[in-house]
Amino acid sequence: MKKSLIALAVLAASGASFAQSNVTLYGKADIWFGSVKSETSGTNLGSSSLSQTRLDSSGVNTSRWGMKGSEDLGGGLKANFQLEQGFNVDTGTAGVTGQTFNRQSWVGVSGGFGEVQFGRVWSSYDDINSSAIDSFGANVAAKYNVWLGYQDRPSNAVKYASPTISGFSGSLTYGLGEDKTAKNDASHVMALGGQYAQGPLFVGLAYQEQTQTGGANSVFSALPGDAAKIFPALSTAFTGKTTYTTINGSYDLGVAKLIGAYNIAKQTIDATSTTSAGEFKAKEFDLGVEVPLSASLNLGGGYAQSNVQVNGVDAWKTSGFTGALTYTLSKRTFVYGALQQVKLESQVSNDVAKSTLFALGVNHSF
């Protein structure tokens, strides 16, 4: 009898513990069918045109699955975690080879003070940058295919996010490179952002600084065509610092949502680098609109531009537009059609590179 009572007490205690914890499995599966046409012309790029029919993953949103959960620690505190991996619906492969949870992998604590996360997290700059985009998903948005690239998910990072007070909130992220050598200091990512979101209005301001101690320059990886043939320094290993400063906002009028953003990106290359260029500077903007045509049908589009100078001299202009039409089938599923074009024009030669995408897809959340 005594053993039975003890067992019941243990089960009751375990039940109470389980009741204070929760784990959620979630994800998105996004696949599209369409065509991609790549064109180049000019002295360095040569004349070429290639069209390809594709069935591909992650048209509007990146396909992903993940687990997240929390445990009530008492006193208003919670322990939290999130593990998230991108994947390719069309092939069943991982989004990034060699990384089990390439999108997010963190554990943290939250309470009245806000939240702290440790691991691989979204940077504070990305939080603001992605809060006002010119279409229904990051992958099809004009600015994500035109603006210079940045490190959106630093690893080995600590992130603090404040509570929201009267619509205001902010966050700070610091990622450790852990790659210090005898000749170089370790690289790092530092980002901070603040926002005001109240009713139909959103305004955000963010800054990010990332340093590199060698290796391929990933800032220019999103440029269409083989841009390194025009500017060899883009593909050369470098040591230096890149900074990003952005302000963006949106206002929902009901009949339409207006979106705008402005960004300045600078890359300073140290004298110890193997590339001769000293500084890249980009002035970038983005304009967009979302229009609900009916309860289920929505239209969105945008235009973005990036003007880059190398050592104070105009080097190239990248511009692009996007348009997307979505039709909601249920709370978790919608179909879409998208058109996207990105064009790079050299300001120092006659070289031009252009990429055009047409896609029809389906997006399902679970």
C-alpha positions as a printed Julia matrix, in Angstrom:
366×3 Matrix{Float64}:
   0.0    0.0     0.0
   2.8    2.39    0.92
   4.64   1.61   -2.37
   1.44   2.29   -4.32
   1.01   5.64   -2.65
   4.64   6.52   -3.38
   4.19   5.52   -7.05
   1.05   7.6    -7.35
   2.86  10.56   -5.82
   5.71  10.18   -8.33
   3.26   9.97  -11.23
   1.39  13.01   -9.96
   4.64  14.97   -9.69
   5.68  13.88  -13.19
   2.27  14.87  -14.55
   2.62  18.3   -13.01
   6.05  18.64  -14.58
   4.8   17.58  -18.02
   1.88  19.98  -17.72
   4.34  22.85  -17.35
   6.25  21.91  -20.53
   5.3   21.83  -24.21
   6.99  20.9   -27.47
   5.62  21.84  -30.91
   6.53  20.28  -34.25
   6.0   22.74  -37.12
   7.09  23.54  -40.65
   6.45  24.79  -44.17
   6.54  22.9   -47.46
   6.83  25.23  -50.46
   7.3   23.96  -54.01
   7.0   25.64  -57.41
   7.06  24.9   -61.14
   8.28  27.42  -63.67
  11.21  28.73  -65.64
  14.39  30.71  -65.04
  16.1   32.64  -67.83
  19.66  33.96  -67.45
  21.13  36.43  -69.93
  24.51  38.18  -70.17
  26.16  40.58  -72.59
  29.32  42.69  -72.7
  33.06  42.48  -73.1
  33.77  40.57  -69.88
  30.63  38.46  -69.6
  30.14  37.67  -73.27
  26.77  37.11  -74.92
  24.71  34.21  -73.58
  21.11  33.21  -72.94
  19.9   30.13  -71.07
  16.31  29.17  -70.2
  15.57  26.27  -67.9
  12.3   24.67  -66.79
  12.41  23.84  -63.1
  10.5   22.12  -60.32
  12.08  23.58  -57.22
  11.65  24.15  -53.5
  11.17  27.37  -51.52
   9.5   29.72  -53.98
   7.86  32.21  -51.6
   9.13  30.87  -48.27
  12.01  28.54  -47.48
  10.78  25.0   -46.84
  11.63  24.06  -43.27
  10.69  21.92  -40.31
  11.44  22.47  -36.67
  10.75  21.86  -33.02
  10.23  24.49  -30.36
   9.11  24.41  -26.77
   9.18  25.95  -23.33
   9.08  24.97  -19.69
   7.6   27.04  -16.9
  10.34  27.52  -14.29
   8.15  29.48  -11.9
   8.43  33.08  -10.81
   7.54  34.28  -14.3
  10.55  32.56  -15.88
  10.54  30.1   -18.79
  13.21  27.95  -20.41
  12.86  27.92  -24.21
  14.44  26.19  -27.19
  14.09  26.08  -30.97
  15.67  23.77  -33.57
  14.93  24.45  -37.25
  16.23  22.92  -40.48
  15.68  23.99  -44.07
  15.07  21.28  -46.67
  14.35  20.89  -50.37
  10.9   19.49  -51.13
  11.83  18.55  -54.71
  14.79  16.34  -53.72
  14.34  15.6   -50.02
  17.83  16.9   -49.26
  18.9   19.18  -46.42
  18.96  22.91  -47.05
  22.66  23.13  -46.15
  24.87  20.06  -46.35
  26.62  19.3   -43.08
  24.28  21.34  -40.87
  21.5   19.49  -39.07
  19.69  22.65  -37.94
  20.99  25.31  -40.32
  18.23  27.88  -39.74
  17.97  28.05  -35.95
  19.5   26.17  -33.03
  19.25  27.83  -29.64
  18.21  27.52  -26.01
  17.34  30.41  -23.73
  15.4   31.95  -20.88
  12.55  34.49  -20.92
  10.63  36.49  -18.37
   9.49  40.0   -17.55
  12.94  41.28  -18.53
  12.59  39.97  -22.09
  14.35  36.96  -23.61
  17.93  35.71  -23.97
  18.91  33.13  -26.6
  22.19  31.2   -26.96
  23.25  29.42  -30.16
  22.45  29.99  -33.85
  19.9   32.81  -33.97
  18.39  35.41  -36.3
  20.38  38.62  -36.06
  18.72  41.77  -34.72
  19.36  43.45  -38.08
  17.52  40.67  -39.9
  14.57  40.96  -37.5
  14.04  44.55  -38.65
  14.97  44.01  -42.29
  12.46  41.17  -42.67
   9.63  42.98  -40.89
   8.86  45.19  -43.9
   9.33  43.37  -47.21
   7.8   44.11  -50.58
   5.98  40.83  -51.13
   4.44  37.85  -49.34
   7.68  36.01  -48.66
  11.38  36.74  -48.3
  12.47  34.51  -51.17
  10.46  36.38  -53.79
  10.94  39.89  -52.32
  12.84  42.29  -54.58
  15.28  43.59  -51.98
  16.47  40.12  -50.94
  17.56  39.54  -54.54
  19.02  43.02  -55.17
  20.6   44.34  -51.96
  24.06  43.2   -50.91
  24.12  40.04  -48.8
  24.62  39.89  -45.03
  25.0   37.26  -42.33
  21.43  36.74  -41.17
  21.96  33.86  -38.7
  25.22  34.13  -36.76
  26.39  31.02  -34.92
  27.95  30.95  -31.45
  25.72  33.91  -30.66
  24.03  35.54  -27.7
  20.83  37.52  -28.35
  18.76  39.68  -26.03
  15.25  40.8   -26.99
  13.42  43.33  -24.82
   9.75  43.19  -23.87
   7.36  45.4   -25.84
   6.42  48.62  -24.04
   3.8   50.9   -25.63
   4.66  49.48  -29.06
   8.45  49.89  -28.67
  10.88  46.96  -28.53
  14.49  46.2   -29.39
  17.17  43.54  -29.46
  20.95  43.05  -29.49
  22.9   40.15  -31.03
  26.59  39.22  -30.78
  28.07  36.24  -32.63
  31.57  34.91  -31.93
  33.66  33.88  -34.91
  35.92  31.66  -32.77
  38.57  31.77  -35.53
  41.37  33.81  -33.96
  44.87  33.14  -35.26
  48.31  34.47  -34.37
  47.97  37.12  -37.1
  44.3   38.04  -36.92
  41.7   38.78  -34.3
  38.59  36.61  -34.33
  35.76  37.58  -36.64
  32.37  38.54  -35.19
  28.84  39.7   -35.95
  27.25  42.46  -33.87
  23.73  43.71  -34.58
  21.15  45.85  -32.83
  17.67  46.93  -33.8
  14.65  48.78  -32.52
  11.08  49.05  -33.72
   7.72  50.66  -33.11
   4.65  48.62  -34.04
   1.24  49.89  -33.12
  -1.96  49.44  -35.1
  -1.37  49.9   -38.84
   2.09  51.49  -38.41
   5.49  49.79  -38.27
   8.86  51.6   -38.18
  12.22  49.89  -37.69
  15.88  50.94  -37.44
  18.82  48.51  -37.36
  22.61  48.3   -37.6
  24.89  45.32  -38.2
  28.67  44.99  -38.21
  30.43  41.85  -39.36
  34.17  41.27  -39.64
  36.01  38.64  -41.64
  39.55  37.33  -41.26
  39.95  35.7   -44.68
  38.03  33.37  -46.97
  35.56  33.97  -49.79
  33.65  37.25  -49.82
  30.01  36.21  -49.35
  28.58  39.75  -49.4
  28.31  39.67  -53.19
  27.11  36.09  -53.62
  23.57  37.09  -54.63
  24.61  39.15  -57.66
  23.26  37.81  -60.98
  25.64  36.51  -63.61
  29.34  36.0   -63.07
  29.96  39.43  -61.53
  33.48  38.41  -60.48
  34.51  38.6   -64.14
  33.72  42.33  -64.02
  35.1   42.89  -60.53
  37.71  40.2   -59.66
  37.99  41.52  -56.1
  34.52  40.14  -55.35
  35.77  36.55  -55.37
  39.09  37.21  -53.66
  39.7   36.33  -50.01
  39.73  39.41  -47.82
  40.11  40.6   -44.28
  37.93  43.51  -43.25
  34.63  44.82  -41.96
  31.17  45.24  -43.47
  28.47  47.42  -41.89
  24.76  47.78  -42.67
  22.42  50.55  -41.53
  18.76  50.33  -42.46
  15.47  52.07  -41.77
  12.17  50.66  -42.96
   8.48  50.88  -42.35
   5.0   49.95  -43.45
   1.51  51.36  -43.11
  -1.68  49.37  -43.59
  -4.42  51.51  -45.12
  -6.86  48.61  -45.24
  -7.29  48.78  -49.01
  -3.49  48.49  -49.4
  -0.35  48.11  -47.32
   2.53  50.45  -48.26
   6.14  49.38  -47.64
   9.46  51.22  -47.88
  13.08  50.71  -46.84
  16.51  52.36  -47.2
  19.9   50.79  -46.51
  23.58  51.78  -46.6
  26.14  48.97  -46.77
  29.9   49.58  -46.49
  32.76  47.14  -46.78
  36.23  48.25  -45.73
  39.04  45.92  -46.78
  42.22  45.93  -44.66
  45.62  46.53  -46.23
  46.6   42.99  -45.22
  43.93  41.57  -47.55
  44.92  39.95  -50.84
  42.53  42.18  -52.79
  43.47  45.68  -53.87
  40.09  47.36  -53.51
  39.78  49.52  -50.38
  36.07  50.19  -49.92
  32.7   49.18  -51.35
  29.69  51.34  -50.55
  26.1   50.63  -51.54
  23.08  52.91  -51.26
  19.93  50.81  -51.51
  16.17  51.32  -51.43
  13.02  49.23  -51.69
   9.36  50.14  -52.34
   6.41  47.78  -52.2
   2.66  47.36  -51.87
   0.26  44.61  -50.85
  -3.39  44.76  -51.98
  -6.17  42.42  -50.75
  -8.37  41.89  -53.84
 -10.83  39.69  -51.95
 -11.01  37.6   -48.78
  -8.82  34.94  -50.42
  -6.96  36.73  -53.22
  -3.99  39.05  -52.59
  -1.63  40.94  -54.89
   1.83  42.13  -53.89
   4.81  43.64  -55.62
   7.91  45.74  -55.23
  10.93  47.4   -56.77
  14.44  47.53  -55.28
  17.72  49.1   -56.33
  21.35  49.0   -55.15
  23.96  51.5   -56.36
  27.55  50.48  -55.54
  30.72  52.54  -55.53
  34.26  51.13  -55.35
  36.75  53.56  -53.81
  34.36  56.44  -54.47
  33.75  55.6   -58.15
  30.41  54.28  -59.47
  30.88  50.55  -60.14
  27.5   48.95  -60.84
  23.76  49.2   -60.35
  21.53  46.27  -59.5
  17.76  46.67  -59.84
  14.85  44.3   -59.68
  11.11  44.0   -59.44
   8.78  41.3   -58.24
   5.08  40.58  -58.39
   3.14  37.84  -56.62
  -0.5   36.77  -56.58
  -1.66  34.44  -53.78
  -4.94  32.57  -53.37
  -5.77  31.13  -49.95
  -7.26  27.63  -49.97
  -7.34  27.18  -46.18
  -5.75  28.51  -43.0
  -2.59  26.52  -43.76
  -2.41  26.34  -47.55
  -2.21  28.83  -50.42
  -1.24  28.74  -54.08
   0.72  31.49  -55.8
   2.07  32.87  -59.04
   5.23  34.97  -59.09
   7.28  37.01  -61.55
  10.75  38.26  -60.63
  13.53  39.98  -62.56
  16.97  41.1   -61.38
  19.4   43.1   -63.55
  23.04  44.06  -62.94
  24.54  46.84  -65.05
  28.24  47.69  -64.86
  29.1   51.37  -64.63
  32.71  50.8   -65.78
  32.09  48.57  -68.82
  29.29  47.51  -71.17
  28.54  44.34  -69.19
  24.97  43.44  -68.23
  23.58  40.35  -66.45
  19.88  39.62  -66.09
  17.81  36.87  -64.48
  14.03  36.36  -64.96
  11.84  33.95  -62.99
   8.26  32.77  -63.62
   6.76  30.43  -61.01
   3.5   28.73  -60.0
   3.57  27.12  -56.59
   1.87  25.84  -53.48
   2.76  26.63  -49.86
   1.55  24.44  -46.99
   2.16  25.06  -43.29
   1.97  22.38  -40.64
